[in-house]
Amino acid sequence: WAVGLWWADGNLHGDRQVTWSVSDPDIEDRLLGLLREYGFGGNGSDRRGCRQITFAWPEFRSVVEPMYHGEGRGKGKREKLPTYLMEHLPPNLQQALIAGYFDGDGSWDKQRGGMIFSSASLGGLLALRRMLARQGRVSLIRRGRKGSQVETIEGRIVNTRDQYSLRVPENPKDVRIENGVIYSKVTLVEWAGEREFVPITTEDHTYITHFGQSHNCDNTAQMADLDSTR
């Protein structure tokens, strides 16, 4: 749970320290109770819009530091992606990981029902979608606001990243899990230009991707017939 909470809104400082930013008092109390079991004696500090808790915890840091990808320092500079091990945790531990992420960066869709996760990390949401699928929960990812340069207070220019949202509907209509396969409705088709694609052909038309098992129809001969017709 604490790893999921850090995934949502955490950071690393120095060589040993781990930091969580928390805005909900109940979640802060739960985190402090956990940290005190491992020797934490502080109470956190006030920051703009949240409370910040920093703890020198090398063992915990060794778990979350491999989630960092990219370059840069400071909050939001580097993408956080779950490790392969996290994606293949036993179901009860993975439920706790997802619950922590929701407590840190999730919300509830009051109109349509279901959980919503918002993030600038598409890779992170794709990993979350795979985890949810292992739990038997289907989800949908949509692209929100596109990144741009925005002028803010005192004339400072800041870069914003593309935003994405993952929704876990209570009564899904366009996506389902059946016989171990996720069926998801295509909602966006974009022109691929002149790029060339090589069909993946196997005896049973199935192959393994990072998401899981995929299936396609070998339509190479059919496409050749269509080209001849034209």
Helices and strands as residue ranges (DSSP letters): H 2-9, E 10-13, E 17-22, H 25-36, E 45-47, E 50-56, H 58-64, G 65-67, E 68-69, E 79-80, H 84-87, H 91-105, E 106-108, E 115-119, H 122-134, E 140-143, E 148-151, G 153-155, E 157-160, E 164-168, E 175-178, E 181-184, E 206-208, E 213-215, H 220-229
